[in-house]
Amino acid sequence: MTKRYITIVVSYFILLFSGILGVPLVTAIFHGFSSASNAEITAYSVVIWSILSNIATLCIIWLLLHNQPEFNKIAMGEKTNVSQSILYAVGGFFVLLIAQYLAVLVISIFIGLPSGSENTAKLLEFTKAAPVFLIFISILGPILEELVFRKVLYGGLANRMNIHGAAVISSFIFGLLHGDIQYLLSYFLIGLILCFLYTKTKRIIVPMCAHILMNTFVLVLSLLNWG
């Protein structure tokens, strides 16, 4: 991968671990003027730091990619038109939902029905405390992940190896970094489908939209069931 792509990947990893310092800092600031409970302050601190750090990372990525020549072979060639791109995005959304269902079915057959996702449970808890977190989960998160895992990681690896190997490696890393090992197969399949959408359309906006639709649907459904 180029230095520009490596810088983006490093920036993303810094983002993943930035909460170790950032959340306690925001929490300390809150304790200085808020009378909310410790649980509420912690939730607000996570939400605020997540949104601000993701926006900052997106700005860094935009600066690194803006007005730069395209050398990613996945994005080269004829792109799908607007109507085709919409169809791929919406169709991809439904395929993503089916893939998640099948992944859970396979997991339940071989190792038993997995318990609820800890990652999802935490996201729901923070969203309940601060509904603005919905913006992070539904929009900021998917945009950032598609830029990092599909455009940069998958695209960068595809310049060095077979695209199928690049898709497998980037999707596996995508799954691992979500932290839910029991749902690794589900995240892995999601990654592969999003790689396919990017490859077929040559527009990163397509997997972004499919990802945004999926996250929004799953989150809203989970909130309704939780409520």
Salt bridges, closest charged atoms under 4 A:
GLU70 OE1 - LYS151 NZ 2.96
GLU145 OE2 - HIS178 NE2 3.35
GLU145 OE1 - HIS211 NE2 3.35
GLU146 OE2 - ARG150 NH2 2.73
GLU146 OE2 - HIS211 ND1 2.66
